[in-house]
Amino acid sequence: MTQTTCSVPECERPTKVRGWCRTHYDRWRATGTPGTDPVGAYRREGCEVEACERPHLARGYCSVHYGRAKRKGDPGSAAVRPYDSSRTCSIDGCDIKAAGHGMCRTHWARKWRSGSPGSAYIKHLTDPAARNEAGEKRCPSCETWRPLSDYTKCASTSDGLYKRCKICTRAATLWKSYGLTLEAYDALLAGQGGGCSICSAPPNTAYSLHVDHDHSCCSAGKSSCGKCVRGLLCSPCNTALGLLTDDPIRFRAAADYLERDRG
């Protein structure tokens, strides 16, 4: 069976529905009329914008100028620079392929979010096993090269180490769980003499003391609103508070028991 062509004059596309080709049928469904222009009547060799050599896409423009016209109502007069697939990021030391505005996707995303792309080398984002001359790994949060002992072991990563250093991981936990920055933690620690708020025992490592908060204010899980933080405790004191349910009566009874037993 011979396939007929579209009933719209000068349209040579094959008939699909109601005597029209697919495009004219879609026009009829959208506007109530298939129109009289044949499909491809506006097809051109190149973009109408002067000096732009990109191929035509729609309404006389290439894809870039057509997008500008849709967003702003004006395609602009600037020619689109041909894309060079060999270009790398313009940030010093970054050899990742350029994606937009002369930068790789990560540096461009940084500039879009914060206004500055930064100057950090980000090879570690694509290669977590990258090391410098001293064998150190670079933390993406503090952007510092650190020895491998400053990272927690992680079996799910390619290099067996967590992507962020221990201090940055602790900082993220403090902020998420208690609304504390490292500076606020340091000030709280200094205010209680540099050790546990109960027994004055010094911390084993940096930021190792537990943040204690009033559970009558925030009792769900380990999170706190930040306003009910009471102090920093070593692990034994923090555990003792939890086991005795923060009840001062039970603590006084326990103290009396110990003193009576000693007498």
C-alpha positions in Angstrom: 0.0 0.0 0.0 1.4 3.3 -1.1 1.8 5.8 1.8 0.3 9.3 0.9 1.8 12.6 1.9 0.4 15.3 4.2 -2.6 17.2 2.9 -1.0 20.6 3.8 0.3 22.1 0.5 4.0 21.7 -0.1 4.4 19.4 2.9 5.9 16.2 1.6 6.0 14.3 5.0 4.1 11.1 5.1 0.5 11.0 6.4 0.0 9.8 10.0 -3.3 10.9 11.3 -6.4 12.7 9.7 -4.5 13.2 6.5 -1.7 15.2 8.2 1.8 14.4 9.1 2.7 14.0 12.7 3.8 17.7 13.1 0.7 19.2 11.5 -1.5 16.9 13.5 0.2 18.0 16.7 -0.3 21.7 15.7 -4.0 21.0 15.1 -4.3 19.4 18.6 -2.5 22.4 20.2 -4.1 25.3 18.3 -7.1 23.9 16.5 -5.6 24.3 13.1 -2.7 22.5 11.3 -1.5 25.7 9.7 -0.6 26.2 6.1 3.2 26.3 6.4 5.0 23.0 5.5 7.2 21.5 8.0 10.7 22.7 7.6 9.7 26.0 6.0 11.8 27.9 8.6 14.8 25.6 8.3 18.0 27.4 7.5 21.6 26.5 7.1 22.9 28.6 10.0 22.0 31.0 12.8 20.7 34.4 11.8 22.9 36.1 14.3 25.8 37.8 12.5 29.1 36.0 12.8 27.5 33.0 14.5 28.4 29.8 12.6 26.5 27.4 14.7 23.8 25.3 12.9 20.2 26.5 12.9 17.8 25.0 15.4 14.5 27.0 15.6 13.1 30.4 14.5 16.3 31.2 12.7 18.6 30.8 15.6 21.1 28.2 16.9 20.4 26.4 20.1 22.2 29.0 22.3 20.7 32.1 20.7 17.3 30.5 20.6 17.6 29.8 24.4 18.5 33.4 25.0 15.5 34.6 22.9 13.2 32.4 25.0 14.6 33.5 28.3 15.2 37.2 27.7 13.2 38.0 24.6 16.3 38.9 22.7 18.9 36.5 21.2 21.6 39.1 21.5 24.2 40.0 18.9 27.3 38.2 20.3 28.5 35.3 18.4 28.8 32.0 20.4 32.4 30.9 20.8 32.9 27.4 19.3 33.3 24.8 22.1 36.8 23.5 22.4 36.8 20.0 23.9 40.5 20.2 24.7 40.2 23.2 27.1 40.9 22.6 30.7 39.9 24.6 33.8 41.3 28.1 34.0 42.0 27.7 37.8 45.7 27.3 38.4 46.7 23.7 39.0 43.3 22.2 37.9 43.6 20.0 34.9 40.0 18.9 34.7 38.1 19.5 31.5 36.4 22.9 31.3 32.6 22.9 31.3 31.4 26.5 31.6 32.9 30.0 31.7 36.4 28.5 31.3 36.1 26.4 34.5 35.4 22.8 35.4 32.0 21.9 36.8 33.2 22.0 40.4 34.9 25.4 40.3 32.0 26.8 38.3 29.5 25.4 40.9 31.6 27.0 43.7 31.4 30.4 41.9 27.7 30.1 41.4 27.1 29.2 45.0 29.5 31.6 46.8 30.6 34.1 44.2 34.2 32.8 44.0 35.5 29.6 42.4 38.4 29.5 44.9 41.9 28.5 44.0 42.0 25.0 45.3 43.3 22.1 43.2 40.4 19.6 43.1 42.0 16.5 41.6 41.1 14.6 44.8 37.4 14.9 43.8 37.9 12.7 40.8 40.8 10.7 42.3 40.4 10.1 46.1 43.6 8.2 46.2 45.6 11.2 45.0 48.6 12.0 47.3 51.2 14.8 47.4 54.9 14.4 47.5 54.8 13.7 51.3 52.2 11.0 50.8 49.4 13.2 52.3 45.7 13.3 51.4 43.8 16.5 50.8 40.7 17.2 52.8 38.0 18.7 50.5 36.4 20.6 53.5 39.3 22.4 55.0 41.3 22.2 51.7 44.4 21.1 53.5 46.9 18.3 52.8 47.0 16.1 55.9 48.8 12.8 56.9 46.8 9.6 56.5 46.5 9.2 60.3 44.2 12.3 60.3 41.5 10.3 58.4 39.1 7.7 59.6 39.2 4.3 58.0 36.3 3.6 55.6 35.9 0.3 53.8 33.5 1.7 51.2 36.0 4.1 49.6 38.5 3.3 46.9 41.5 4.3 49.1 40.1 2.9 52.4 39.9 6.3 54.0 37.0 8.7 54.7 37.0 11.7 52.3 37.1 14.3 55.1 39.7 14.5 57.9 38.7 13.7 61.5 38.5 17.4 62.5 36.2 18.4 59.6 34.1 15.3 60.3 33.8 16.3 64.0 33.0 19.8 63.0 30.1 18.7 60.7 28.7 16.4 63.5 28.9 19.2 66.1 27.1 21.6 63.9 24.4 19.1 62.7 23.7 17.7 66.2 24.3 20.6 68.6 24.5 23.8 66.5 28.1 24.3 67.7 31.0 25.5 65.6 34.6 24.4 66.4 35.2 28.0 67.8 32.2 27.7 70.1 33.4 24.2 71.2 36.9 25.6 72.0 35.4 28.5 74.0 33.2 26.1 76.0 36.2 23.9 76.7 38.3 26.9 77.8 35.5 28.1 80.1 35.5 24.8 82.0 39.3 24.7 82.5 40.3 22.6 79.5 38.9 19.3 80.8 35.7 17.5 81.7 33.1 19.7 83.4 32.7 17.1 86.2 36.0 15.4 86.8 38.3 17.9 85.0 40.0 15.0 83.1 41.7 16.4 79.9 40.6 15.2 76.5 42.5 12.3 74.9 42.5 13.9 71.5 41.2 17.1 70.0 37.4 17.5 70.2 37.0 14.1 71.9 34.9 15.3 74.9 31.2 14.6 74.6 28.7 17.5 74.3 26.2 17.2 77.1 22.7 18.8 76.8 19.5 19.0 78.8 17.5 16.0 77.7 14.3 17.5 79.2 14.6 20.1 76.4 15.7 17.9 73.5 15.2 14.2 74.3 14.8 12.8 70.8 18.0 11.0 69.8 21.4 12.8 70.2 20.4 16.1 68.6 20.0 19.4 70.4 18.6 22.8 69.6 21.9 24.3 70.7 20.4 26.4 73.5 20.3 23.5 76.0 24.0 22.5 75.8 25.3 22.3 79.4 29.0 21.4 79.0 31.6 19.0 77.7 32.1 15.6 79.5 34.5 12.7 79.3 33.1 9.4 78.3 32.7 7.9 81.8 31.0 11.0 83.2 28.7 11.3 80.1 27.8 7.6 80.4 27.1 7.9 84.1 24.7 10.8 83.5 22.9 8.8 80.9 22.6 5.6 83.1 21.2 7.6 86.0 18.8 9.5 83.7 20.1 12.9 84.7 18.4 12.6 88.1 20.2 14.6 90.8 18.3 12.7 93.5 19.8 9.4 92.3 23.3 11.0 92.1 23.0 12.2 95.7 21.8 8.8 96.8 24.7 7.1 95.0 27.2 9.6 96.7 25.7 8.8 100.1 26.0 5.1 99.4 29.6 5.4 98.5 30.5 7.5 101.5 28.5 5.2 103.9 30.3 2.1 102.4 33.7 3.7 103.0 32.8 4.6 106.6 
